[in-house]
């Protein structure tokens, strides 16, 4: 919500997908030194692949100096991990869990 509230001040860019004239999904992020940091991606439709499609449409609009895209964390979710792998990552950070 904060990213959308401060969209222009943070110089973010984004994409909205419409189905039958209604907004059905969006994603947004910003340029951080040649890497694009994806801040948020959501959909309110059960259309399979809408989230991934919306992201890919946004990625096609990015300037040439953007060479990497840092997507959101999968938090260990197998479904999100599958979608991240569909995007053909060049690298993925290891995630560790600890207890105190």
Secondary structure, 3 states (H helix, E strand, C coil): CHHHHCCCCCCCEEEEEEECCEEEEEEEEEEECCEEEEEEEEECCCCCCHHHHHHHHHHHHCCCCCCEEECCCCCCCHHHHHHHHHCCCCCCCCCCCCCC
